[in-house]
Amino acid sequence: MAATGTAKVRAYATHSPSTGVLSVFLLNKDTVARATTVTLAHYTAPPSAERRVFTGSGPDDTSPTWTRQSEVTVSAGQLALTLAPVTVTVLSMTPQDTPPAAPTGLSVRPIP
């Protein structure tokens, strides 16, 4: 797993092998909005990504909040979006062919 960013926009990613969920964290450290393109490699993405944004009134806000925003379309392995100033944006993608979770609490008994 690798993620690259710029001096003003940092990028981080996590992947859950058991669920297939990929989460991309984008940190816009700038005081202006930044147009951004996320390129996914070696990952079969669904048609869109859920978007949640951690934002406040500015860099000195001591009470920012999480909000769910409109989904971002995935096209040819890319997501294009504009990051609001001084925010953390999380894009979460669950593949359409998510493998089932491993079963737990199984018991086996012989059939008489």
C-alpha positions in Angstrom: 0.0 0.0 0.0 1.5 3.3 -1.0 0.1 6.8 -1.1 1.7 10.0 -2.3 0.7 13.6 -1.9 2.1 17.1 -2.2 3.3 19.7 0.4 -0.2 21.0 0.8 -2.2 17.9 0.3 -1.2 14.7 2.1 -2.5 11.3 1.2 -2.7 8.1 3.3 -4.6 4.8 2.6 -5.7 1.7 4.4 -7.0 -1.6 3.1 -8.8 -4.4 4.8 -8.0 -7.7 3.2 -11.0 -9.4 4.9 -13.6 -6.9 3.6 -11.8 -5.4 0.6 -12.6 -1.9 1.8 -10.1 0.7 0.7 -10.0 4.0 2.6 -8.1 7.0 1.3 -7.4 9.9 3.7 -6.7 13.3 2.1 -5.5 16.1 4.3 -5.7 19.6 2.7 -3.3 21.7 4.8 -3.8 24.8 2.6 -6.2 27.7 3.4 -7.6 27.5 -0.2 -9.5 24.7 -1.9 -7.4 22.2 -3.9 -8.6 20.3 -7.0 -7.3 16.7 -6.6 -7.2 13.5 -8.6 -6.8 10.2 -6.8 -5.4 7.4 -9.0 -6.0 3.8 -7.8 -3.6 1.1 -8.9 -4.0 -2.7 -8.5 -7.5 -2.2 -7.0 -10.9 -3.0 -8.6 -12.9 0.0 -7.4 -16.7 0.2 -7.2 -18.5 2.9 -9.3 -18.3 5.4 -6.5 -16.7 6.2 -3.1 -18.4 7.3 0.1 -17.1 10.7 1.2 -16.8 12.0 4.7 -15.2 15.4 5.6 -13.8 16.6 8.9 -14.0 20.4 8.8 -14.5 23.5 10.8 -14.6 27.3 10.3 -10.9 27.5 9.7 -7.5 26.4 11.0 -8.1 27.7 14.5 -11.5 26.0 14.9 -11.4 23.9 18.1 -14.7 22.1 17.3 -14.6 20.7 13.8 -17.2 18.1 12.8 -17.6 15.1 10.5 -20.1 15.4 7.7 -21.1 12.9 5.0 -21.1 14.5 1.6 -22.1 13.3 -1.9 -20.3 10.3 -3.2 -17.4 10.6 -5.6 -17.6 8.9 -9.0 -14.8 6.4 -9.8 -13.9 6.5 -13.5 -11.1 4.4 -15.0 -9.5 4.0 -11.6 -9.6 7.7 -10.8 -11.5 10.0 -8.5 -11.6 13.7 -9.2 -12.7 16.0 -6.4 -12.0 19.4 -4.8 -10.8 19.4 -1.2 -12.1 22.3 1.0 -9.5 24.3 2.8 -8.0 22.9 6.0 -9.9 19.6 6.0 -9.5 15.9 6.2 -11.5 14.0 3.6 -12.0 10.2 3.8 -13.0 8.2 0.7 -14.2 4.7 1.4 -14.7 2.1 -1.3 -16.2 -1.4 -0.9 -15.7 -3.6 -3.9 -18.9 -5.0 -5.4 -17.5 -8.5 -5.1 -16.6 -8.3 -1.4 -15.7 -11.7 -0.1 -17.9 -12.9 2.8 -16.5 -12.6 6.3 -15.0 -15.7 7.8 -17.5 -17.6 9.8 -17.2 -17.7 13.6 -18.7 -19.8 16.3 -19.1 -22.9 14.2 -19.7 -26.3 15.7 -19.7 -29.7 14.1 -21.7 -32.7 15.3 -22.0 -36.1 13.7 -25.2 -37.1 12.0 -26.6 -40.2 13.6 
